Amino acid sequence: TNFWSGVPQGPPDPILGVTDAFKRDTSPNKVNLGVGAYRDENGKPYVLESVLKAEDILHQKKLDKEYLPITGANDFITLASELAYGKDSKPLQEGRIAVAQSISGTGALRIATGFLSQFYSGPKVLYLPDPTWGNHVPLAEGVGIKVQRYRYFDKKTVGLDFNGMKEDIKNAESGSIILLHACAQNPTGIDPTQEQWKELSELIKAKKHLALFDMAYQGFASGDIIRDAFAVRYFVEQGHQIILCQSFAKNLGLYAERAGTFSMITSSTDEKERILSQVKRVIRPLYSSPPVHGAQLVATILGTPELYEQWLTEVKKMADRIISMREKLYNLLVELKTPGEWGHIKSQIGMFSFTGISPEQVQALADHAHIYMTKDGRISMAGLNEHNIQYFAESLSKAVK
Ligand code: PLP
């Protein structure tokens, strides 16, 4: 018997498909702007010095490979929470944040949706920004949570549709779950201002919505870990019982190590314990317990003052290189008299820039210039460097003329 003849071919992953097309291209000029990972000045993957030093320290310690507890390594989750919430965070000091180590940011989101699908007493509807990171949809729908959208991107201004966003959040059924990108929104690179975050906090509170923060880029956005945590910390100060999904993939360059946390503000230590007991029951059948090495690297860096300082410098260096590419690209597009307004390239933040070009223009860039990006016109700024930026600007300019 053949059991599997009825399995249909699944659609290709839209982002990995870009990388495949790039790999097949034999042109020496080819540029891959699809990938969501940092690249150095020479277009190469980058391992942070602080990470290499932490590797040495761990190697010398000759640690064992015993299982971690279901919720992960205690030193890691404590240090990671301090980084996200700030050491002086009230709920942190009062011991009422339920935290579990997760398989990076994706795994944190999966714990969140798994927990919410079982225990959330409000409407099981997750509001996502339009557009958002593609994986958010199956992460919710896979566990029976309904997905809705709130307006986010304004095509006309290539900026934030703040009024549309507020209106949709206001019109959502009271108690809905609102997913917010803490900083460096993926894919648009457009974030609310601090004043806008304050308004959102009030609105979400008034509607008794639950705020679910996805923080995949702390420090990587502006180069400043405190500034990038503004929204999360402000909401917590304002008394929101937020859920936070934290990733160390980008800011520590630990993509494949899968280090992250899921956390939730609760109202008491007793409630925290009850929630953790159920979080463990979400995690256990998924993967039993998390991997140890990435968590040890993060804990070593965050817990060793000299490595921590070095990491702060390195994360700023990555952010600054991206910011300088934004400046340069903008200037080149203006110099080349490219039709349109390109100020958004400079004002957007984080790994990505939403160029605003059409799918046909994206295709033309791939076909004629060997430049690859996702269909929505999103480019990874990290894929640009001194060697290819002139070529990219000229090609983009040509494509829109
Ligand atoms: N959330 C957003 C918005 C992202 O852009 C990403 C990665 O691209 C993630 C979450 C999760 O990444 P990871 O699972 O590698 O931590």
Boltz pocket constraint, residues with backbone or C-beta under 6 A from the ligand:
constraints:
  - pocket:
      binder: B
      contacts: [[A, 36], [A, 103], [A, 104], [A, 105], [A, 106], [A, 107], [A, 133], [A, 181], [A, 184], [A, 186], [A, 214], [A, 216], [A, 246], [A, 247], [A, 248], [A, 249], [A, 255], [A, 259], [A, 260]]
      max_distance: 6.0
